[in-house]
Amino acid sequence: MKALFAALLFAAATAHAGTVGKPAPEFTLNDVSGKAVKLADFRGRYVVLEWVNPECPYVEKHYGSANMQGLQKDYTAQKVAWLTINSTREGHSEYYPPQKMAGWMKEMNAAPSATLLDPTGKVGRAYNARTTPHMYIIDPKGQLVYAGGIDDKRSTSQSDVKIAKNYVRAAMGEALAGKPISSASTSPYGCSIKY
């Protein structure tokens, strides 16, 4: 009975996790250099959250084509905070310790505001992040305004990037122009997060 009650309590607490129109769950995570980074540090700015796993072929698609890095550079240049989060559990064969993760990001010429590690999966679960990549946009008031996929081409082919509708670019364009986001929730695709 206690287990059932605990499960129901957890379900109730996470029912709105990652839900557009709700406050974004607050968190503090260490970056690859060991520095604590708080979501609250970026209040007053748009924030993009990107879930990543370097071993995932869908992530390889977006980094190999430089699509993800292009988004990172475009939006951080406009004072948007971009937080890349790896929620792969420590001990999993695809887990990257801080130094290895930092090296991969450097090799990819990535440009997020911070690369964060979530080896317990606490933050990923708080957002109901399911895939790599899984993308979220938080407005300057701390409300979640976009959750879903990076684009509409559910493949690992880099050539599809050029013909895809990029949901993140469309949502950020509308948000920065002060317009409502026309596709605020889309279906994410990619590899399952290795919680």
Phi, psi and chi 1 to 4 in degrees:
 res  aa     phi    psi   chi1   chi2   chi3   chi4
   1 MET       -  -42.2 -167.8   68.1  165.8      -
   2 LYS   -61.5  -40.7  -81.1 -174.2  180.0  178.9
   3 ALA   -63.7  -42.0      -      -      -      -
   4 LEU   -64.2  -43.8  176.9   61.6      -      -
   5 PHE   -61.6  -43.8 -179.5   71.4      -      -
   6 ALA   -62.6  -40.8      -      -      -      -
   7 ALA   -65.1  -41.6      -      -      -      -
   8 LEU   -65.8  -40.2  -70.1  171.5      -      -
   9 LEU   -62.3  -44.0 -160.7   58.9      -      -
  10 PHE   -63.3  -43.7  177.3   77.5      -      -
  11 ALA   -60.8  -42.0      -      -      -      -
  12 ALA   -65.6  -40.7      -      -      -      -
  13 ALA   -68.2  -29.6      -      -      -      -
  14 THR  -103.3    6.0   58.7      -      -      -
  15 ALA   -57.7  -34.6      -      -      -      -
  16 HIS  -103.1   11.5  -63.3  -63.8      -      -
  17 ALA   -59.2  128.1      -      -      -      -
  18 GLY    66.5   23.8      -      -      -      -
  19 THR   -94.2  125.4  -57.1      -      -      -
  20 VAL   -60.2  137.6  168.9      -      -      -
  21 GLY    93.7   -7.6      -      -      -      -
  22 LYS  -105.7  160.1  -59.3  -72.6 -178.5 -173.3
  23 PRO   -61.4  138.4  -22.1   32.7      -      -
  24 ALA   -69.0  131.9      -      -      -      -
  25 PRO   -57.9  130.6  -23.9   33.9      -      -
  26 GLU   -71.9  151.5  -69.1  -66.6  -20.3      -
  27 PHE  -158.2  161.3   63.5   81.7      -      -
  28 THR  -132.0  126.5  -58.0      -      -      -
  29 LEU  -134.3  155.2  -72.4  173.1      -      -
  30 ASN   -84.2  140.8  -74.4  -19.6      -      -
  31 ASP   -83.8 -178.5   68.7   10.0      -      -
  32 VAL   -67.2  -14.5  -71.3      -      -      -
  33 SER   -95.0   -1.0   68.9      -      -      -
  34 GLY    93.9    1.0      -      -      -      -
  35 LYS   -80.5  135.1  177.2 -174.0  169.9 -165.3
  36 ALA   -74.2  130.3      -      -      -      -
  37 VAL  -122.5  127.3  175.1      -      -      -
  38 LYS  -107.2  140.3  -62.8  177.1 -174.9  178.0
  39 LEU   -58.1  -38.2  177.9   60.6      -      -
  40 ALA   -59.4  -22.9      -      -      -      -
  41 ASP   -61.7  -20.3  -65.7  -18.3      -      -
  42 PHE  -107.9   11.7  -56.4  100.4      -      -
  43 ARG   -57.5  139.7 -169.6   58.0   51.0   83.5
  44 GLY    95.8   -4.2      -      -      -      -
  45 ARG  -128.9  157.6  -63.9  165.6   62.5 -178.6
  46 TYR   -70.2  146.0  -81.5   96.4      -      -
  47 VAL  -131.5  132.3  178.0      -      -      -
  48 VAL  -106.3  131.2  175.0      -      -      -
  49 LEU  -108.0  130.4  -56.4 -179.2      -      -
  50 GLU  -125.9  119.2  166.2 -147.8  -12.5      -
  51 TRP   -87.2  135.1  -99.9  -94.9      -      -
  52 VAL  -135.3  151.1   69.5      -      -      -
  53 ASN  -149.2  110.1  173.2   -3.2      -      -
  54 PRO   -57.6  -21.4  -25.9   35.8      -      -
  55 GLU   -84.2   -6.6  -63.4  -66.3  -43.7      -
  56 CYS   -84.8  128.5  173.2      -      -      -
  57 PRO   -63.7  -24.7   12.9  -21.5      -      -
  58 TYR   -72.9  -37.0  -65.3   93.7      -      -
  59 VAL   -66.6  -42.6  169.2      -      -      -
  60 GLU   -58.1  -37.8  -70.0  171.0   10.0      -
  61 LYS   -56.6  -48.4  164.4 -170.5  174.2  179.5
  62 HIS   -80.1  -27.0  -69.5  -72.3      -      -
  63 TYR   -86.3  -37.7  -84.1   89.3      -      -
  64 GLY   -64.6  -29.9      -      -      -      -
  65 SER   -89.2   -4.8   64.0      -      -      -
  66 ALA    67.6   15.2      -      -      -      -
  67 ASN   -63.5  -48.5 -178.6   44.2      -      -
  68 MET   -65.5  -43.2 -164.6   68.6   78.6      -
  69 GLN   -63.9  -36.2  -58.2   94.1  -49.5      -
  70 GLY   -62.5  -43.0      -      -      -      -
  71 LEU   -62.9  -46.0  -69.4  168.2      -      -
  72 GLN   -56.5  -47.9  -67.1  164.3   -9.3      -
  73 LYS   -67.7  -42.8  -70.2  170.9 -175.4  172.2
  74 ASP   -59.8  -44.7  -73.2   -8.1      -      -
  75 TYR   -86.6  -33.7  -67.8  110.5      -      -
  76 THR   -65.9  -28.7   56.3      -      -      -
  77 ALA   -66.9  -20.0      -      -      -      -
  78 GLN  -101.8   20.9  -64.3  178.2   63.5      -
  79 LYS    71.2   19.3  -54.2  -69.2 -172.6 -136.0
  80 VAL   -84.8  135.6  172.5      -      -      -
  81 ALA   -85.5  131.1      -      -      -      -
  82 TRP  -119.4  115.1 -171.6  -68.1      -      -
  83 LEU  -112.4  115.9  -55.3  178.1      -      -
  84 THR   -94.0  126.8  -60.8      -      -      -
  85 ILE  -123.3  129.2  -58.1  172.4      -      -
  86 ASN  -110.1  113.8 -172.1  -23.9      -      -
  87 SER  -102.5   15.7  -69.2      -      -      -
  88 THR   -63.7  130.5  -56.3      -      -      -
  89 ARG   -68.6  144.0   77.3  176.2  179.6  -86.2
  90 GLU   -63.0  135.3 -162.9  167.7   -6.9      -
  91 GLY   100.7  -19.5      -      -      -      -
  92 HIS   -74.3  149.2 -169.3  -80.4      -      -
  93 SER   -62.0  -21.3   61.4      -      -      -
  94 GLU   -98.3    5.7  -64.9  179.9    9.6      -
  95 TYR   -69.2  133.9  171.5   75.1      -      -
  96 TYR  -110.5  117.6  -84.5   39.1      -      -
  97 PRO   -66.2  165.9   17.6  -23.0      -      -
  98 PRO   -49.3  -48.1  -26.8   33.4      -      -
  99 GLN   -65.2  -40.4 -169.8  171.8    9.7      -
 100 LYS   -67.5  -39.8 -174.0  175.1 -179.3 -178.4
 101 MET   -64.9  -43.2 -171.0   68.1 -156.4      -
 102 ALA   -61.2  -41.8      -      -      -      -
 103 GLY   -63.5  -40.5      -      -      -      -
 104 TRP   -66.1  -43.4 -176.5   80.9      -      -
 105 MET   -61.3  -39.9  -66.2  -66.1  -79.4      -
 106 LYS   -66.6  -43.5 -175.6  175.5 -178.4 -178.8
 107 GLU   -60.5  -35.7 -179.1 -175.4  -30.7      -
 108 MET   -81.1   -4.1  -69.5  -67.1  107.3      -
 109 ASN    59.1   37.2 -164.2   26.8      -      -
 110 ALA   -72.9  156.4      -      -      -      -
 111 ALA  -139.9   45.5      -      -      -      -
 112 PRO   -75.0  166.5   31.6  -35.9      -      -
 113 SER   -66.9  -34.4  -54.8      -      -      -
 114 ALA  -159.4  148.3      -      -      -      -
 115 THR  -109.6  118.2  -58.5      -      -      -
 116 LEU  -113.3  146.8  -52.4  175.2      -      -
 117 LEU  -110.3  132.8  -59.9  176.8      -      -
 118 ASP  -129.7   61.0  177.6   34.2      -      -
 119 PRO   -65.7  -18.6   24.0  -32.2      -      -
 120 THR   -86.3  -13.7   67.3      -      -      -
 121 GLY    76.4    6.8      -      -      -      -
 122 LYS   -60.4  -43.9 -176.4  177.5  179.1 -179.2
 123 VAL   -74.2  -40.9  175.3      -      -      -
 124 GLY   -57.6  -43.8      -      -      -      -
 125 ARG   -68.7  -34.7  -73.3 -174.1 -176.8   96.4
 126 ALA   -61.0  -31.5      -      -      -      -
 127 TYR   -96.2   -3.9  -80.7   83.9      -      -
 128 ASN    59.7   35.8 -163.5   25.3      -      -
 129 ALA   -69.2  130.0      -      -      -      -
 130 ARG  -118.4  -24.8  -61.3 -173.3  -53.8  -84.7
 131 THR  -132.6  164.9   62.4      -      -      -
 132 THR  -120.3  118.4   52.8      -      -      -
 133 PRO   -81.2  155.2   27.4  -31.1      -      -
 134 HIS  -135.1  128.9 -161.1  153.8      -      -
 135 MET  -116.6  143.1  -49.7  -63.7  -64.5      -
 136 TYR  -138.6  147.6  -62.3   82.7      -      -
 137 ILE  -126.3  132.0  -61.0  171.9      -      -
 138 ILE  -115.7  133.7  -58.4  164.4      -      -
 139 ASP   -83.0  171.7   75.2    8.3      -      -
 140 PRO   -60.6  -19.3  -27.6   37.0      -      -
 141 LYS   -88.0   -3.6  -64.7  175.8 -176.1  172.9
 142 GLY    91.9   13.9      -      -      -      -
 143 GLN   -93.3  141.3  -63.5  -70.7  -52.0      -
 144 LEU   -77.0  121.8 -155.7   54.9      -      -
 145 VAL  -115.4  -11.5  -65.6      -      -      -
 146 TYR  -148.7  141.1  176.0   80.1      -      -
 147 ALA  -149.4  129.7      -      -      -      -
 148 GLY   153.7 -147.0      -      -      -      -
 149 GLY   -82.2  166.0      -      -      -      -
 150 ILE   -79.0  -33.5 -175.0  168.5      -      -
 151 ASP  -157.3 -172.6   65.1   26.8      -      -
 152 ASP  -103.4   12.6   65.6  -10.7      -      -
 153 LYS  -110.4   96.3  -65.6  -67.5 -179.5 -165.1
 154 ARG   -81.0   67.8  -56.6  169.3   75.0   86.3
 155 SER  -140.4  174.2   78.4      -      -      -
 156 THR  -104.5    7.4   58.2      -      -      -
 157 SER   -83.2  122.6  173.1      -      -      -
 158 GLN   -63.1  -29.1  -68.7 -176.1   24.9      -
 159 SER   -66.4  -22.2   61.6      -      -      -
 160 ASP   -70.9  -20.0  -79.6  -13.6      -      -
 161 VAL   -58.8  -40.3  167.8      -      -      -
 162 LYS   -66.8  -28.0  -66.8  175.7 -173.9  170.1
 163 ILE  -105.5    0.8   57.8  170.5      -      -
 164 ALA   -79.8  152.7      -      -      -      -
 165 LYS   -85.3  115.0  176.0  180.0 -179.9 -179.5
 166 ASN   -84.9  105.4 -168.9  -55.3      -      -
 167 TYR   -64.2  -35.4  -66.9  131.2      -      -
 168 VAL   -68.5  -44.5  174.4      -      -      -
 169 ARG   -63.1  -42.3 -171.0  173.8  -67.8  -75.0
 170 ALA   -64.0  -45.4      -      -      -      -
 171 ALA   -65.1  -43.5      -      -      -      -
 172 MET   -66.1  -38.3  -78.3  -55.4  -50.0      -
 173 GLY   -60.3  -45.2      -      -      -      -
 174 GLU   -67.3  -43.9  -70.9  169.9  -23.1      -
 175 ALA   -61.9  -46.9      -      -      -      -
 176 LEU   -68.0  -22.6  -69.0  170.8      -      -
 177 ALA   -87.7    1.8      -      -      -      -
 178 GLY    77.5   18.0      -      -      -      -
 179 LYS  -100.4  156.7  -61.9  175.9 -178.2  173.9
 180 PRO   -66.7  148.0    8.2  -10.1      -      -
 181 ILE   -80.6  120.5  -65.3  174.0      -      -
 182 SER   -72.0  -32.7   50.3      -      -      -
 183 SER  -122.1   81.9  -65.9      -      -      -
 184 ALA   -80.2  -22.5      -      -      -      -
 185 SER  -132.7  123.1  -66.0      -      -      -
 186 THR  -130.2  170.5   64.7      -      -      -
 187 SER   -85.8  121.4  179.4      -      -      -
 188 PRO   -74.7  156.2   29.5  -34.7      -      -
 189 TYR  -139.8  158.5   70.1   89.3      -      -
 190 GLY   143.3 -158.7      -      -      -      -
 191 CYS   -82.8  150.3  -56.3      -      -      -
 192 SER   -66.9  145.0   63.3      -      -      -
 193 ILE   -71.4  135.2  -65.0  178.5      -      -
 194 LYS   -87.7   68.9  -53.0  -55.5 -172.9  -78.8
 195 TYR   -67.7      -  -71.2  123.1      -      -
